[in-house]
Amino acid sequence: MVYGLANAGARLLAGADRQPYDRIDWSWKNTKVRRLFLDHTLGIADVMVSLELERFTF
């Protein structure tokens, strides 16, 4: 399962970091994601999870 950041989430994160919320339509951007981008992003996430798991096995 893959999730994307939408407008409400972007606004919440900007508020938590006390950063200005730019009016980017995150929901629209999520519809433009293509297979190559998704494969790359999920591959990076797999590597990061593997590194974190290794860190806790020692």
C-alpha positions as CSV (number, residue, x, y, z in Angstrom):
1,M,0.0,0.0,0.0
2,V,1.3,3.4,-0.9
3,Y,0.2,6.7,0.6
4,G,0.6,10.3,-0.8
5,L,0.7,13.6,0.9
6,A,-2.5,15.6,0.3
7,N,-3.5,19.2,1.1
8,A,-4.6,18.6,4.7
9,G,-1.4,16.7,5.6
10,A,0.8,19.3,4.0
11,R,-1.0,22.1,6.0
12,L,-0.6,20.1,9.2
13,L,3.1,19.4,8.6
14,A,3.8,23.1,7.8
15,G,2.0,24.2,11.0
16,A,4.0,21.7,13.1
17,D,7.3,23.0,11.7
18,R,6.1,26.6,11.9
19,Q,6.7,27.0,8.2
20,P,4.5,28.9,5.8
21,Y,2.0,26.7,3.9
22,D,2.4,27.3,0.2
23,R,-0.8,26.8,-1.8
24,I,0.4,23.7,-3.7
25,D,-2.3,21.3,-4.7
26,W,-0.8,18.2,-3.3
27,S,-3.8,16.1,-4.3
28,W,-3.3,16.9,-7.9
29,K,0.4,16.2,-7.7
30,N,-0.4,12.7,-6.4
31,T,-2.3,11.9,-9.6
32,K,0.7,12.6,-11.7
33,V,3.0,10.0,-10.1
34,R,4.2,7.4,-12.6
35,R,5.6,3.9,-12.3
36,L,9.3,4.8,-12.5
37,F,8.9,7.4,-9.7
38,L,7.0,4.9,-7.5
39,D,9.5,2.1,-8.1
40,H,12.4,4.4,-7.1
41,T,10.6,5.7,-4.0
42,L,9.6,2.3,-2.8
43,G,13.1,1.0,-3.4
44,I,14.6,3.8,-1.3
45,A,12.1,3.0,1.5
46,D,13.0,-0.7,1.4
47,V,16.7,0.2,1.8
48,M,16.0,2.6,4.7
49,V,13.8,0.0,6.5
50,S,16.6,-2.6,6.1
51,L,19.2,-0.2,7.5
52,E,17.0,0.5,10.5
53,L,16.4,-3.2,11.2
54,E,20.1,-3.8,11.0
55,R,20.7,-1.0,13.5
56,F,18.5,-2.7,16.1
57,T,19.9,-6.2,15.7
58,F,23.3,-5.4,17.2
